[in-house]
Structures are given as structure tokens and as C-alpha cells.
Amino acid sequence: MTATVPRLRLGSRPPERNVPANETLVMKLRHLRRRIALQQVFAELFEKRWMEPAIPLALLIGVFVFFSATTPGFASQENLLSTSAELAELSLVCLGMAVVVISGGIDLSVGSMFGLCKMDVICLVTLPALP
């Protein structure tokens, strides 16, 4: 005589609860491990719509915290003001470039022109004959 295997009754319960009543502890632990596997958790987290812009922000915060902890004076007020003053002109160029890219025209010469103009200004400022 052959033993009958208990059939799984599908009801209105969630799929992770549809397990046979005589399931052993090892089988329950395997089922739980599959349900909360790290890979599955990350896959479900990264498929969220809000995660795409959150990843660069999290990386930026992580880099800032790392350098603040390892470099003395990195998070000081003087360093932050100096960095923001240096990035002001670059951010203006980026805003102008964003308008060009959004409108559909991609002009790659903006970066080289920005560097050339910066070098010209440095040369003009260091000339002693100019007032």
C-alpha cells in the first residue's frame, strides 16, 4: 500500500502560509530563509520607483560621512564655504548645459570652452602690464 502525501490546500491565506500542517522545522526554516533572502530583499527594494534618485543621494551622504570621519577639517565651515564658492561657476555652466541637453541638442564643446576660458582668465590676471 502506498502512503498518500497530504495535499496543499490553497485558500485565501498569503502564499507563505500555504504549507502542510505536518511540515518539519527544517522545512519551515528553509521556507523562511527563501522568503527573507538578502538577494530578494534587495531586489524588492531596488524595484521601487523612489530608489532611483535615492541611490546617488545615499552615496553622496556616505562619501561625505567617510571623508568627514577620516580627514580632519573636511566638514569645517571654511572648507564648505570654499568648496561652494569654487563650484558656483561650474554649477552655472551645468545649468546652461542642462537646458541644451533637455532641448535635444547635445553640444560637447561646452566643457572644453569652459576650460579654455578659465585658462585665458588666469593668463590675463597674471600678466603684470594689465591694470
MDAnalysis code that builds the backbone (N, CA, C; Angstrom):
import MDAnalysis as mda
import numpy as np

u = mda.Universe.empty(393, n_residues=131, atom_resindex=np.repeat(np.arange(131), 3), trajectory=True)
u.add_TopologyAttr("name", ["N", "CA", "C"] * 131)
u.add_TopologyAttr("resid", np.arange(1, 132))
u.add_TopologyAttr("resname", ["MET", "THR", "ALA", "THR", "VAL", "PRO", "ARG", "LEU", "ARG", "LEU", "GLY", "SER", "ARG", "PRO", "PRO", "GLU", "ARG", "ASN", "VAL", "PRO", "ALA", "ASN", "GLU", "THR", "LEU", "VAL", "MET", "LYS", "LEU", "ARG", "HIS", "LEU", "ARG", "ARG", "ARG", "ILE", "ALA", "LEU", "GLN", "GLN", "VAL", "PHE", "ALA", "GLU", "LEU", "PHE", "GLU", "LYS", "ARG", "TRP", "MET", "GLU", "PRO", "ALA", "ILE", "PRO", "LEU", "ALA", "LEU", "LEU", "ILE", "GLY", "VAL", "PHE", "VAL", "PHE", "PHE", "SER", "ALA", "THR", "THR", "PRO", "GLY", "PHE", "ALA", "SER", "GLN", "GLU", "ASN", "LEU", "LEU", "SER", "THR", "SER", "ALA", "GLU", "LEU", "ALA", "GLU", "LEU", "SER", "LEU", "VAL", "CYS", "LEU", "GLY", "MET", "ALA", "VAL", "VAL", "VAL", "ILE", "SER", "GLY", "GLY", "ILE", "ASP", "LEU", "SER", "VAL", "GLY", "SER", "MET", "PHE", "GLY", "LEU", "CYS", "LYS", "MET", "ASP", "VAL", "ILE", "CYS", "LEU", "VAL", "THR", "LEU", "PRO", "ALA", "LEU", "PRO"])
u.atoms.positions = np.array([
    [0.833, -1.166, 0.000],
    [0.000, 0.000, 0.000],
    [0.894, 1.250, 0.000],
    [0.554, 2.226, -0.783],
    [1.354, 3.442, -0.875],
    [0.810, 4.502, 0.073],
    [1.724, 5.269, 0.608],
    [1.319, 6.350, 1.522],
    [0.883, 7.555, 0.699],
    [-0.118, 8.198, 1.166],
    [-0.596, 9.389, 0.458],
    [0.097, 10.617, 1.019],
    [0.438, 11.489, 0.124],
    [1.075, 12.745, 0.507],
    [-0.019, 13.766, 0.766],
    [0.038, 14.446, 1.899],
    [-1.010, 15.440, 2.157],
    [-0.972, 16.527, 1.095],
    [-2.122, 16.877, 0.592],
    [-2.214, 17.897, -0.445],
    [-2.271, 19.273, 0.192],
    [-1.717, 20.182, -0.494],
    [-1.698, 21.566, -0.044],
    [-3.007, 22.223, -0.436],
    [-3.719, 22.712, 0.539],
    [-4.969, 23.396, 0.234],
    [-4.688, 24.867, 0.009],
    [-5.114, 25.348, -1.123],
    [-4.933, 26.762, -1.424],
    [-6.180, 27.506, -0.987],
    [-6.003, 28.451, -0.136],
    [-7.131, 29.227, 0.359],
    [-6.887, 30.703, 0.133],
    [-7.435, 31.475, 1.010],
    [-7.288, 32.923, 0.888],
    [-6.078, 33.433, 1.655],
    [-5.323, 32.535, 2.268],
    [-4.152, 32.961, 3.015],
    [-3.024, 33.348, 2.059],
    [-2.065, 34.166, 2.529],
    [-0.909, 34.501, 1.686],
    [-0.124, 33.252, 1.327],
    [0.630, 33.266, 0.220],
    [1.344, 32.072, -0.248],
    [2.329, 31.513, 0.769],
    [2.978, 32.366, 1.570],
    [3.955, 31.846, 2.511],
    [3.300, 31.076, 3.656],
    [2.006, 31.208, 3.842],
    [1.295, 30.491, 4.899],
    [0.672, 29.197, 4.384],
    [0.675, 28.971, 3.074],
    [0.087, 27.754, 2.500],
    [1.089, 26.608, 2.568],
    [1.308, 26.095, 3.750],
    [2.233, 24.990, 3.949],
    [1.482, 23.852, 4.624],
    [1.894, 22.627, 4.377],
    [1.218, 21.497, 5.027],
    [1.363, 21.571, 6.542],
    [0.409, 21.000, 7.243],
    [0.402, 21.060, 8.705],
    [1.513, 20.221, 9.308],
    [1.937, 19.156, 8.638],
    [2.954, 18.273, 9.205],
    [4.363, 18.635, 8.721],
    [4.585, 19.842, 8.365],
    [5.889, 20.283, 7.875],
    [6.884, 20.307, 9.036],
    [8.083, 19.842, 8.791],
    [9.089, 19.791, 9.848],
    [9.697, 21.166, 10.062],
    [10.436, 21.301, 11.151],
    [11.077, 22.567, 11.480],
    [12.113, 22.946, 10.429],
    [12.847, 21.973, 9.923],
    [13.853, 22.245, 8.892],
    [13.185, 22.793, 7.640],
    [12.067, 22.204, 7.260],
    [11.362, 22.694, 6.075],
    [10.843, 24.109, 6.308],
    [10.371, 24.387, 7.521],
    [9.887, 25.732, 7.829],
    [11.020, 26.751, 7.775],
    [12.190, 26.375, 8.296],
    [13.333, 27.281, 8.259],
    [13.802, 27.525, 6.830],
    [13.819, 26.498, 5.997],
    [14.183, 26.689, 4.588],
    [13.209, 27.626, 3.896],
    [11.934, 27.430, 4.187],
    [10.910, 28.284, 3.591],
    [11.088, 29.732, 4.052],
    [11.371, 29.922, 5.336],
    [11.571, 31.266, 5.870],
    [12.820, 31.902, 5.276],
    [13.891, 31.106, 5.099],
    [15.124, 31.634, 4.519],
    [14.900, 32.100, 3.085],
    [14.118, 31.332, 2.314],
    [13.812, 31.740, 0.946],
    [12.985, 33.013, 0.927],
    [12.103, 33.135, 1.921],
    [11.198, 34.282, 1.948],
    [11.927, 35.574, 2.283],
    [12.922, 35.515, 3.156],
    [13.614, 36.733, 3.560],
    [15.076, 36.715, 3.117],
    [15.361, 36.107, 2.008],
    [16.727, 36.072, 1.500],
    [17.187, 37.491, 1.189],
    [18.457, 37.736, 1.444],
    [19.009, 39.074, 1.263],
    [18.893, 39.536, -0.184],
    [19.118, 38.637, -1.109],
    [19.014, 38.990, -2.521],
    [17.590, 39.397, -2.874],
    [16.622, 38.704, -2.341],
    [15.228, 39.034, -2.628],
    [14.848, 40.366, -1.988],
    [15.348, 40.620, -0.791],
    [15.055, 41.889, -0.126],
    [15.610, 43.046, -0.943],
    [16.868, 42.920, -1.411],
    [17.453, 43.979, -2.226],
    [16.726, 44.129, -3.556],
    [16.327, 43.025, -4.161],
    [15.612, 43.100, -5.438],
    [14.285, 43.824, -5.270],
    [13.567, 43.517, -4.203],
    [12.298, 44.198, -3.969],
    [12.507, 45.661, -3.622],
    [13.589, 45.966, -2.920],
    [13.859, 47.351, -2.551],
    [14.238, 48.186, -3.767],
    [15.088, 47.635, -4.643],
    [15.564, 48.407, -5.782],
    [14.542, 48.528, -6.902],
    [13.482, 47.751, -6.872],
    [12.470, 47.909, -7.907],
    [11.479, 49.016, -7.561],
    [11.611, 49.598, -6.387],
    [10.749, 50.713, -6.002],
    [11.089, 51.930, -6.851],
    [10.093, 52.726, -7.124],
    [10.273, 53.867, -8.015],
    [11.119, 54.972, -7.383],
    [11.038, 55.130, -6.085],
    [11.760, 56.194, -5.408],
    [13.230, 55.864, -5.183],
    [13.650, 54.632, -5.467],
    [15.032, 54.248, -5.205],
    [16.015, 54.812, -6.225],
    [15.561, 55.063, -7.446],
    [16.491, 55.542, -8.471],
    [17.145, 56.874, -8.089],
    [16.406, 57.894, -7.655],
    [17.097, 59.119, -7.232],
    [17.697, 59.015, -5.834],
    [17.293, 58.039, -5.049],
    [17.794, 57.931, -3.680],
    [19.191, 57.324, -3.625],
    [19.561, 56.521, -4.604],
    [20.872, 55.864, -4.574],
    [22.015, 56.875, -4.684],
    [22.009, 57.815, -5.650],
    [23.100, 58.796, -5.678],
    [23.147, 59.672, -4.425],
    [21.985, 60.013, -3.889],
    [21.958, 60.812, -2.664],
    [22.564, 60.034, -1.499],
    [22.241, 58.766, -1.392],
    [22.812, 57.938, -0.324],
    [24.325, 57.793, -0.496],
    [24.786, 57.642, -1.737],
    [26.230, 57.558, -1.979],
    [26.926, 58.870, -1.629],
    [26.314, 60.000, -1.967],
    [26.887, 61.303, -1.635],
    [26.996, 61.478, -0.125],
    [25.949, 61.112, 0.585],
    [25.975, 61.216, 2.046],
    [27.028, 60.272, 2.624],
    [27.135, 59.069, 2.066],
    [28.139, 58.121, 2.539],
    [29.563, 58.617, 2.325],
    [29.835, 59.197, 1.160],
    [31.174, 59.736, 0.883],
    [31.476, 60.907, 1.812],
    [30.485, 61.778, 2.031],
    [30.681, 62.920, 2.921],
    [30.979, 62.455, 4.346],
    [30.232, 61.474, 4.827],
    [30.457, 60.960, 6.186],
    [31.827, 60.288, 6.280],
    [32.217, 59.537, 5.245],
    [33.519, 58.868, 5.260],
    [34.654, 59.879, 5.341],
    [34.633, 60.901, 4.475],
    [35.714, 61.877, 4.481],
    [35.667, 62.779, 5.705],
    [34.482, 63.016, 6.255],
    [34.397, 63.792, 7.494],
    [35.043, 63.040, 8.648],
    [34.903, 61.726, 8.641],
    [35.476, 60.926, 9.724],
    [36.974, 60.712, 9.557],
    [37.459, 60.654, 8.327],
    [38.870, 60.317, 8.112],
    [39.772, 61.525, 7.890],
    [39.229, 62.642, 7.421],
    [40.047, 63.811, 7.119],
    [39.741, 64.923, 8.112],
    [40.732, 65.371, 8.860],
    [40.455, 66.463, 9.797],
    [40.185, 67.768, 9.045],
    [39.156, 68.475, 9.450],
    [38.818, 69.757, 8.839],
    [37.990, 69.656, 7.573],
    [37.581, 68.449, 7.193],
    [36.808, 68.309, 5.954],
    [35.420, 68.916, 6.090],
    [34.769, 68.713, 7.216],
    [33.415, 69.226, 7.415],
    [33.413, 70.585, 8.106],
    [34.540, 71.282, 8.080],
    [34.589, 72.599, 8.724],
    [33.856, 73.631, 7.873],
    [33.489, 74.716, 8.509],
    [32.742, 75.762, 7.808],
    [33.591, 76.403, 6.708],
    [34.872, 76.593, 6.972],
    [35.746, 77.215, 5.969],
    [35.864, 76.354, 4.713],
    [36.009, 75.055, 4.900],
    [36.135, 74.155, 3.757],
    [34.845, 74.102, 2.946],
    [33.699, 74.044, 3.631],
    [32.426, 74.001, 2.913],
    [32.174, 75.296, 2.144],
    [32.518, 76.452, 2.731],
    [32.349, 77.728, 2.022],
    [33.290, 77.821, 0.826],
    [34.524, 77.370, 0.992],
    [35.487, 77.395, -0.111],
    [35.041, 76.487, -1.256],
    [34.573, 75.304, -0.920],
    [34.114, 74.363, -1.943],
    [32.893, 74.893, -2.673],
    [31.952, 75.475, -1.943],
    [30.755, 76.006, -2.604],
    [31.084, 77.213, -3.469],
    [32.066, 78.027, -3.088],
    [32.463, 79.165, -3.921],
    [33.129, 78.688, -5.212],
    [33.918, 77.618, -5.123],
    [34.565, 77.090, -6.322],
    [33.567, 76.418, -7.261],
    [32.526, 75.838, -6.713],
    [31.549, 75.134, -7.539],
    [30.458, 76.041, -8.100],
    [30.444, 77.317, -7.731],
    [29.379, 78.212, -8.189],
    [29.421, 78.390, -9.708],
    [30.594, 78.659, -10.256],
    [30.664, 78.877, -11.707],
    [30.436, 77.586, -12.488],
    [30.902, 76.484, -11.955],
    [30.665, 75.202, -12.618],
    [29.181, 74.849, -12.616],
    [28.485, 75.179, -11.540],
    [27.046, 74.894, -11.493],
    [26.280, 75.752, -12.488],
    [26.722, 76.980, -12.737],
    [26.080, 77.807, -13.765],
    [26.267, 77.198, -15.150],
    [27.450, 76.686, -15.426],
    [27.688, 76.020, -16.711],
    [26.830, 74.762, -16.813],
    [26.690, 74.034, -15.727],
    [25.860, 72.818, -15.739],
    [24.397, 73.147, -15.978],
    [23.910, 74.229, -15.402],
    [22.521, 74.630, -15.646],
    [22.307, 74.985, -17.115],
    [23.243, 75.724, -17.696],
    [23.138, 76.047, -19.115],
    [23.217, 74.810, -19.990],
    [24.073, 73.884, -19.628],
    [24.201, 72.645, -20.391],
    [22.951, 71.787, -20.256],
    [22.307, 71.837, -19.101],
    [21.075, 71.072, -18.905],
    [19.986, 71.556, -19.846],
    [19.911, 72.860, -20.056],
    [18.914, 73.404, -20.991],
    [19.184, 72.894, -22.398],
    [20.457, 72.860, -22.794],
    [20.814, 72.387, -24.134],
    [20.478, 70.905, -24.291],
    [20.795, 70.100, -23.310],
    [20.547, 68.661, -23.399],
    [19.056, 68.366, -23.368],
    [18.303, 69.076, -22.518],
    [16.862, 68.842, -22.430],
    [16.163, 69.223, -23.726],
    [16.638, 70.263, -24.380],
    [16.005, 70.681, -25.634],
    [16.353, 69.758, -26.799],
    [17.270, 68.832, -26.604],
    [17.561, 67.845, -27.636],
    [18.871, 68.072, -28.361],
    [19.509, 69.196, -28.196],
    [20.792, 69.444, -28.839],
    [21.914, 69.129, -27.876],
    [22.782, 68.217, -28.245],
    [23.881, 67.848, -27.355],
    [25.142, 68.498, -27.893],
    [25.685, 69.422, -27.108],
    [26.877, 70.154, -27.510],
    [27.999, 69.789, -26.547],
    [28.944, 68.992, -27.001],
    [30.010, 68.517, -26.130],
    [31.166, 69.497, -26.006],
    [31.134, 70.583, -26.741],
    [32.237, 71.533, -26.684],
    [32.133, 72.484, -25.506],
    [31.073, 72.419, -24.731],
    [30.895, 73.348, -23.613],
    [31.988, 73.150, -22.570],
    [32.314, 71.926, -22.247],
    [33.337, 71.664, -21.238],
    [34.705, 72.165, -21.656],
    [35.070, 71.940, -22.907],
    [36.376, 72.416, -23.367],
    [36.417, 73.937, -23.453],
    [35.317, 74.556, -23.847],
    [35.273, 76.025, -23.882],
    [35.352, 76.610, -22.473],
    [34.724, 75.957, -21.523],
    [34.790, 76.404, -20.134],
    [36.228, 76.361, -19.631],
    [36.930, 75.277, -19.910],
    [38.325, 75.163, -19.500],
    [39.219, 76.170, -20.201],
    [38.987, 76.402, -21.494],
    [39.788, 77.372, -22.243],
    [39.579, 78.781, -21.711],
    [38.335, 79.152, -21.441],
    [38.054, 80.488, -20.902],
    [38.672, 80.661, -19.521],
    [38.662, 79.629, -18.731],
    [39.276, 79.705, -17.408],
    [40.785, 79.921, -17.525],
    [41.418, 79.215, -18.443],
    [42.859, 79.391, -18.643],
    [43.178, 80.785, -19.166],
    [42.333, 81.321, -20.056],
    [42.541, 82.680, -20.563],
    [42.455, 83.705, -19.443],
    [41.486, 83.552, -18.571],
    [41.346, 84.486, -17.448],
    [42.543, 84.386, -16.516],
    [43.036, 83.192, -16.265],
    [44.212, 83.030, -15.406],
    [45.421, 83.710, -16.030],
    [45.595, 83.563, -17.346],
    [46.720, 84.209, -18.025],
    [46.596, 85.727, -17.985],
    [45.392, 86.246, -18.187],
    [45.198, 87.695, -18.163],
    [45.391, 88.278, -16.763],
    [45.002, 87.564, -15.747],
    [45.151, 88.066, -14.379],
    [46.615, 88.078, -13.964],
    [47.402, 87.143, -14.432],
    [48.801, 87.066, -14.012],
    [49.728, 87.967, -14.819],
    [49.255, 88.574, -15.899],
    [50.105, 89.491, -16.660],
    [50.337, 90.760, -15.841],
    [51.593, 91.186, -15.688],
    [51.867, 92.365, -14.846],
    [51.513, 93.694, -15.522],
    [51.395, 93.753, -16.834],
    [51.169, 95.020, -17.529],
    [49.717, 95.477, -17.460],
    [48.803, 94.594, -17.135],
    [47.394, 94.983, -17.076],
    [47.086, 95.692, -15.761],
    [46.168, 96.679, -15.791],
    [45.856, 97.413, -14.551],
    [45.084, 96.578, -13.555],
])
